[in-house]
Amino acid sequence: MGSKQGNQALNKAIAVIDAIADGHRQLKDICDLLDLPKSTVHRILQGLIEARYIREVKGIGLVLGTKMIQLGIRAQQDMPLKEIAKPFLRALAEETKDTVHLGIKDEDEIFYLDKIPGERAIQLRSQVGDRLPMAATGVGKALMIDMPKMEWQRLIKKQQGVDLEAMLSRMEEYSKNDYSFDLEDNEDLVRCVAVPIRNKYNNIIAAISVTSIKEYMPDERMQALIPLMKSYSQKISEQLN
């Protein structure tokens, strides 16, 4: 098998795993979604089931297998950032009474690595493992701070109905002062303050945010949270180095 054919086969297998991870449980659904012949998907599934990447559960259909769960646990162990940051995230959530997120860059999206719920009686939709467009979130904007302006433009343009110039001007401000805000950019009434976490080479490797609803996040409080969050971000950075 040539490398091109090998890559195609691998890409198809990954697409099948992704489809199952997204909740497509039946062979027909997966074929329709990926526009692949039934025989191809069936062959891929057999290989994945043999390797324990996929399981077939009676009455439910296809689900991720034990091998995937083991790999997920191993991937988390290979990410010491989450473990190092956890006590600081808990302390920050306790001090602010608000929900705290830890996010990393995953291509053009952010990936929520951790979430510590706050004490207030509000439900936020975000979940660990969620991916969101980078320019739509406070964490994402904090991760964008050191990027060139052209990259800001590209990521902002991916968002529907966003005033490019206004957002670029906000990014200039955030970049200068090393923090970012979500001013209901992604969800009505939801606001957050985010700051980047840097490694010993001063590269941004993650970001943390404190999130709440507008009622608890007036402009003055958002400004007041910046130095507090920077102190927590600094503590996490020191532990990483």
C-alpha positions in Angstrom: 0.0 0.0 0.0 1.5 3.4 -1.1 1.7 6.2 1.5 -1.1 8.1 -0.2 -3.5 5.0 0.0 -2.3 4.4 3.5 -3.2 8.0 4.5 -6.6 7.7 2.9 -7.4 4.5 4.8 -6.2 6.1 8.0 -8.2 9.2 7.4 -11.3 7.1 6.8 -10.8 5.2 10.0 -10.3 8.4 12.0 -13.5 9.8 10.4 -15.4 6.7 11.5 -14.1 7.0 15.1 -15.1 10.7 15.1 -18.6 10.0 13.8 -19.1 7.4 16.6 -17.7 9.8 19.2 -20.3 12.4 18.0 -23.1 10.0 18.6 -23.7 8.2 15.3 -24.5 4.7 16.5 -25.6 2.8 13.4 -23.7 1.7 10.3 -26.2 3.4 7.9 -25.9 6.8 9.8 -22.1 6.6 9.5 -22.2 5.8 5.8 -24.6 8.7 5.1 -22.6 11.1 7.2 -19.2 10.3 5.6 -20.6 9.5 2.1 -18.7 6.2 2.1 -19.9 2.8 0.7 -21.3 0.3 3.3 -18.7 -2.3 2.5 -15.8 0.2 3.2 -17.3 1.4 6.6 -18.1 -2.2 7.5 -14.5 -3.3 6.8 -13.1 -0.3 8.9 -15.5 -1.1 11.7 -14.3 -4.7 11.9 -10.7 -3.7 12.2 -11.6 -1.1 14.9 -13.7 -3.6 16.9 -10.9 -6.1 16.7 -8.4 -3.5 18.0 -10.9 -2.6 20.8 -11.2 1.0 19.6 -14.9 0.5 19.0 -17.5 -1.7 20.7 -21.0 -2.8 19.6 -23.5 -2.6 22.4 -26.8 -4.4 22.1 -29.7 -2.0 22.0 -27.4 1.0 21.7 -25.2 0.5 18.7 -21.6 1.5 18.1 -19.7 3.2 21.0 -16.1 4.0 21.7 -14.2 1.0 23.0 -12.0 0.3 26.0 -8.8 1.0 24.1 -10.0 4.5 23.4 -10.8 5.0 27.1 -7.3 3.8 28.1 -5.7 6.2 25.5 -7.8 9.0 26.8 -6.6 8.4 30.4 -3.0 8.2 29.1 -3.4 11.4 27.1 -4.6 13.2 30.3 -1.7 11.8 32.2 0.6 13.2 29.5 -0.9 16.6 30.1 0.5 17.6 33.5 -0.9 21.1 33.1 -4.4 20.0 34.2 -3.1 18.4 37.4 -0.8 21.2 38.2 -3.5 23.9 37.6 -6.3 22.1 39.4 -5.6 23.3 43.0 -5.2 26.9 41.7 -8.4 26.7 39.7 -10.3 25.5 42.8 -8.9 28.3 44.9 -9.8 30.9 42.2 -13.4 29.5 42.0 -13.7 29.7 45.8 -12.3 33.2 45.9 -14.5 34.6 43.1 -17.6 32.2 43.6 -17.7 31.9 39.9 -17.0 29.2 37.3 -13.3 28.8 36.3 -12.2 27.3 33.0 -8.8 26.0 31.8 -8.5 25.9 28.0 -5.8 25.1 25.4 -5.5 25.8 21.7 -6.5 23.0 19.4 -6.0 24.3 15.8 -8.6 27.1 15.3 -10.6 26.2 18.4 -10.2 26.1 22.1 -10.4 22.8 24.0 -11.7 23.0 27.6 -9.3 20.9 29.7 -11.0 21.6 33.0 -14.0 23.4 34.6 -14.6 24.2 38.3 -18.2 25.2 38.9 -18.8 28.3 41.0 -21.1 28.7 44.0 -23.7 30.8 42.3 -27.0 29.2 41.2 -26.3 29.6 37.5 -25.8 26.9 34.9 -23.2 27.4 32.2 -23.4 25.2 29.1 -19.6 24.7 28.8 -18.2 21.2 29.5 -14.8 19.6 29.8 -13.9 18.3 26.3 -16.0 21.0 24.5 -14.4 22.7 21.6 -15.4 26.3 20.7 -14.2 28.8 18.0 -11.2 30.7 19.3 -12.4 34.2 18.6 -15.8 33.6 20.3 -14.6 33.0 23.8 -12.6 34.8 26.5 -10.2 31.9 26.8 -9.7 31.8 23.1 -8.9 35.5 22.9 -6.3 35.1 25.7 -4.7 32.3 23.6 -4.7 34.7 20.6 -2.9 37.5 22.4 0.6 36.9 20.9 -0.6 36.0 17.4 0.1 38.3 14.5 -2.7 40.7 13.5 -3.3 38.7 10.2 -4.1 35.6 12.3 -6.5 37.6 14.5 -8.3 38.7 11.3 -8.5 35.2 10.0 -9.9 33.8 13.2 -12.4 36.7 13.8 -13.7 36.4 10.2 -14.7 32.8 11.0 -17.4 34.2 13.3 -20.7 35.2 11.9 -22.0 38.8 12.5 -18.9 40.1 14.3 -17.7 43.6 13.8 -14.1 43.0 12.6 -12.7 46.4 13.3 -14.2 46.6 16.8 -12.9 43.1 17.7 -9.4 43.9 16.3 -9.4 47.1 18.4 -10.3 44.9 21.5 -7.5 42.5 20.6 -5.0 45.3 20.4 -6.0 46.3 24.0 -5.9 42.7 25.2 -2.5 42.1 23.6 -1.0 45.2 25.2 -2.3 44.3 28.7 -2.2 40.5 28.7 -5.8 39.7 29.5 -9.1 39.3 27.5 -12.8 39.6 28.0 -15.9 37.8 26.7 -18.6 40.4 26.6 -21.5 38.2 25.7 -19.7 37.3 22.4 -20.7 33.7 22.5 -23.8 33.5 24.7 -26.3 36.2 25.8 -25.6 37.5 29.4 -22.4 35.4 29.8 -19.3 37.4 30.5 -15.8 36.3 31.4 -12.3 37.5 32.2 -9.4 35.4 30.9 -5.6 35.5 31.1 -3.0 33.5 29.4 -0.6 31.0 31.1 2.9 31.2 29.8 5.8 28.7 30.0 9.4 29.5 30.9 10.0 30.7 27.4 7.1 33.1 27.7 5.1 31.2 25.2 1.3 31.0 25.8 0.4 27.4 26.4 -3.1 27.7 28.0 -5.5 30.2 29.4 -7.8 30.5 32.5 -11.1 32.3 32.7 -13.6 33.3 35.4 -17.1 33.2 33.9 -20.5 34.4 35.2 -23.6 36.2 34.1 -23.8 40.0 33.5 -25.5 40.6 36.8 -22.4 39.4 38.7 -19.9 40.7 36.1 -20.3 44.5 35.8 -17.4 46.3 34.0 -15.8 47.4 37.3 -15.6 43.9 38.6 -14.2 42.6 35.4 -11.4 45.1 35.6 -10.8 44.3 39.3 -10.5 40.5 38.4 -7.6 41.0 36.0 -4.8 41.4 38.6 -6.2 38.6 40.7 -6.3 36.2 37.8 -2.8 37.2 36.6 -1.5 36.3 40.1 -3.1 32.8 39.7 -1.8 32.4 36.2 1.7 33.3 37.4 1.5 30.7 40.2 0.6 28.0 37.6 3.4 29.1 35.3 5.9 28.8 38.2 4.8 25.3 38.9 5.2 24.3 35.3 8.8 25.5 34.9 
